[in-house]
Amino acid sequence: MKIDGAVFDLDGTLLDSMFIWDTIGEDYLLSRKIDPRENLNQKFKNMSLYQAACYYQSEYGLQDSTDEIIDGVNRMIERLYVEVVEPKPGVPEFLVALSERGVKMCVATATDRHLVEAALFRCGLLDYFSEIFTCTSVGKGKDQADIYWAAHDFLGTPKESTWVFEDALYAVMTAKKAGFPVAGVYDKSEADTTAVRKMADVFICSFEETEDFLK
């Protein structure tokens, strides 16, 4: 299959890091001595940090600014990105192979840029990406396609050969509705893998199984 450009999600796609987000919604409230009223962890998987901060304000009455809330969440998870998270199996080799073929690559993620850079730098992957787009920088979550359009415009590659790599069903749906070819990536944090498989043009159980992109 033809691939000239690649837009990669970070958590659950390039990095085995979704465990960080599995409990952070409730953990942050508990750190503020506030009892969560509902299953925030699942709800927050579909939100950017800015959207989550706004939710804390509207639903829990936090008086902090959105920037202060985002900073507080980032402080809780920063060490994990700086010291702990690792690439998913086959990711480094796949990026090397794409780079050798002249494929242009960037990252599109809900995670804040300084955490993305820290993790990718430590893992030796940062230099493969010409830009990092975050939901905060574009001002929209992945329930809207703005981040994919921004990445596509930056790469300048034909849309039909600019692939989006995502693990989360809602993000796969957004990219597909925008008309991008999508590679669904398996991650255990996604509850509806069957739907991801059906929605995506290609489904990858592991980046060790990406031969079709390298032909």
C-alpha positions as CSV (number, residue, x, y, z in Angstrom):
1,M,0.0,0.0,0.0
2,K,1.2,3.5,-0.7
3,I,2.3,5.7,2.2
4,D,3.9,9.1,1.7
5,G,2.9,10.6,5.1
6,A,2.1,9.2,8.5
7,V,0.3,10.8,11.4
8,F,0.9,8.9,14.6
9,D,-1.1,9.0,17.9
10,L,1.2,8.6,20.9
11,D,-0.4,6.9,23.9
12,G,-1.5,3.3,23.1
13,T,-0.1,3.6,19.5
14,L,3.6,4.5,19.6
15,L,4.0,4.1,23.3
16,D,2.7,1.5,25.8
17,S,1.5,4.3,28.0
18,M,-2.3,4.0,28.3
19,F,-1.9,2.7,31.9
20,I,-1.1,6.3,32.8
21,W,-4.5,7.5,31.7
22,D,-6.5,4.6,33.1
23,T,-6.9,6.2,36.5
24,I,-5.7,9.8,36.2
25,G,-9.2,11.2,36.0
26,E,-10.1,10.0,39.4
27,D,-6.6,10.2,40.8
28,Y,-6.5,13.9,40.2
29,L,-9.7,14.5,42.1
30,L,-8.6,12.3,45.0
31,S,-5.4,14.3,45.2
32,R,-7.6,17.4,45.7
33,K,-9.6,15.5,48.4
34,I,-12.7,15.3,46.1
35,D,-14.6,12.1,45.7
36,P,-15.4,11.2,42.0
37,R,-19.1,10.8,41.4
38,E,-18.9,8.7,38.2
39,N,-16.5,6.6,36.1
40,L,-14.3,9.4,35.0
41,N,-11.5,7.2,33.7
42,Q,-13.5,6.0,30.7
43,K,-15.0,9.4,30.1
44,F,-11.6,11.1,30.1
45,K,-10.1,8.7,27.5
46,N,-12.1,10.7,24.9
47,M,-11.1,14.1,26.2
48,S,-8.1,16.4,25.7
49,L,-6.5,17.8,28.9
50,Y,-8.2,21.1,28.2
51,Q,-11.6,19.4,27.9
52,A,-10.9,17.5,31.1
53,A,-10.0,20.7,32.9
54,C,-13.2,22.4,31.8
55,Y,-15.1,19.3,33.0
56,Y,-13.6,19.6,36.4
57,Q,-14.6,23.2,36.6
58,S,-18.2,22.7,35.4
59,E,-19.0,19.4,37.1
60,Y,-16.9,19.6,40.3
61,G,-16.7,23.4,40.9
62,L,-12.9,23.7,40.8
63,Q,-12.0,27.3,40.9
64,D,-8.5,26.9,39.5
65,S,-7.9,28.1,35.9
66,T,-7.7,25.5,33.2
67,D,-4.0,26.1,32.9
68,E,-3.6,25.4,36.7
69,I,-5.6,22.2,36.4
70,I,-3.6,21.0,33.4
71,D,-0.3,21.8,35.2
72,G,-1.5,19.8,38.2
73,V,-2.4,16.7,36.1
74,N,0.9,17.0,34.2
75,R,2.9,17.1,37.4
76,M,1.3,13.8,38.5
77,I,2.2,12.0,35.3
78,E,5.5,13.7,34.3
79,R,7.9,11.2,35.9
80,L,6.3,8.3,34.0
81,Y,6.9,10.0,30.6
82,V,10.4,11.1,31.5
83,E,11.5,7.8,33.1
84,V,9.2,4.9,32.5
85,V,7.1,4.5,29.4
86,E,8.5,2.5,26.5
87,P,7.7,2.1,22.8
88,K,5.3,-0.7,21.8
89,P,7.0,-3.7,20.2
90,G,8.2,-3.1,16.6
91,V,7.7,0.7,16.7
92,P,11.4,1.7,16.5
93,E,12.1,-0.6,13.6
94,F,8.9,0.5,11.8
95,L,9.9,4.2,12.1
96,V,13.4,3.4,10.8
97,A,11.9,1.6,7.8
98,L,9.5,4.5,7.0
99,S,12.3,7.1,7.4
100,E,14.5,5.1,5.0
101,R,11.7,5.2,2.4
102,G,11.3,9.0,2.7
103,V,7.9,8.9,4.5
104,K,7.2,12.2,6.3
105,M,6.0,11.7,9.9
106,C,4.5,13.7,12.7
107,V,2.7,13.1,16.0
108,A,-0.9,14.0,16.8
109,T,-1.8,13.5,20.5
110,A,-3.9,14.7,23.4
111,T,-0.8,14.6,25.6
112,D,1.0,17.9,26.2
113,R,4.0,18.6,24.1
114,H,6.7,18.6,26.8
115,L,5.7,15.2,27.9
116,V,5.7,13.9,24.4
117,E,9.1,15.3,23.7
118,A,10.5,13.9,26.9
119,A,9.3,10.4,26.3
120,L,10.2,10.3,22.6
121,F,13.7,11.7,23.2
122,R,14.5,9.1,25.9
123,C,13.3,6.3,23.7
124,G,15.4,7.6,20.8
125,L,12.4,8.3,18.6
126,L,12.0,12.1,18.6
127,D,14.1,12.8,15.5
128,Y,11.8,10.7,13.2
129,F,9.0,13.3,13.6
130,S,9.0,16.6,11.9
131,E,6.4,18.1,14.1
132,I,4.2,17.3,17.2
133,F,0.6,18.4,17.2
134,T,-1.4,18.4,20.4
135,C,-5.1,18.9,21.1
136,T,-4.1,21.8,23.3
137,S,-2.2,23.5,20.4
138,V,-5.0,23.1,17.9
139,G,-7.7,23.9,20.4
140,K,-9.8,20.8,19.7
141,G,-10.0,17.2,21.0
142,K,-9.9,14.2,18.7
143,D,-13.7,14.1,18.5
144,Q,-13.1,16.7,15.8
145,A,-10.7,16.3,12.9
146,D,-8.8,19.6,13.3
147,I,-5.6,17.9,14.6
148,Y,-5.5,15.6,11.6
149,W,-6.0,18.4,9.1
150,A,-3.3,20.5,10.8
151,A,-0.9,17.5,10.5
152,H,-1.8,16.9,6.9
153,D,-1.3,20.5,6.0
154,F,2.1,20.5,7.6
155,L,3.3,17.3,5.9
156,G,2.0,18.4,2.5
157,T,1.6,14.8,1.4
158,P,-1.4,13.5,-0.7
159,K,-4.4,12.9,1.5
160,E,-5.0,9.4,0.0
161,S,-1.5,8.3,1.0
162,T,-1.3,10.1,4.4
163,W,-2.1,7.4,6.9
164,V,-3.4,8.1,10.4
165,F,-2.4,5.5,13.1
166,E,-4.7,5.4,16.1
167,D,-5.7,2.9,18.8
168,A,-8.9,4.5,20.2
169,L,-12.2,3.9,18.4
170,Y,-13.4,7.5,18.7
171,A,-10.2,8.8,17.1
172,V,-10.3,6.2,14.4
173,M,-13.9,7.2,13.6
174,T,-12.9,10.9,13.5
175,A,-10.0,10.4,11.1
176,K,-12.1,8.1,8.8
177,K,-15.0,10.5,8.6
178,A,-12.5,13.2,7.6
179,G,-11.5,10.9,4.7
180,F,-8.0,9.8,5.8
181,P,-6.8,6.2,5.4
182,V,-6.6,4.8,8.9
183,A,-4.5,2.1,10.5
184,G,-6.1,0.8,13.7
185,V,-3.6,-0.3,16.3
186,Y,-4.4,-2.8,18.9
187,D,-4.1,-1.7,22.5
188,K,-5.6,-3.5,25.5
189,S,-7.1,-0.2,26.8
190,E,-9.6,0.0,23.9
191,A,-12.7,-1.9,25.0
192,D,-14.1,-2.4,21.5
193,T,-11.3,-3.7,19.4
194,T,-13.8,-5.4,17.0
195,A,-15.3,-2.0,16.1
196,V,-11.8,-0.5,15.5
197,R,-11.0,-3.5,13.2
198,K,-14.1,-2.9,11.2
199,M,-13.8,0.9,11.0
200,A,-10.1,1.0,10.1
201,D,-8.7,0.4,6.6
202,V,-5.9,-1.8,8.1
203,F,-5.7,-3.3,11.6
204,I,-2.3,-3.8,13.3
205,C,-2.0,-6.2,16.2
206,S,1.7,-5.2,16.5
207,F,4.1,-3.0,14.6
208,E,6.1,-6.2,14.1
209,E,3.3,-7.0,11.5
210,T,3.6,-4.0,9.1
211,E,5.0,-5.6,6.0
212,D,2.2,-4.3,3.8
213,F,3.3,-0.7,4.5
214,L,6.9,-1.5,3.6
215,K,6.4,-3.2,0.2
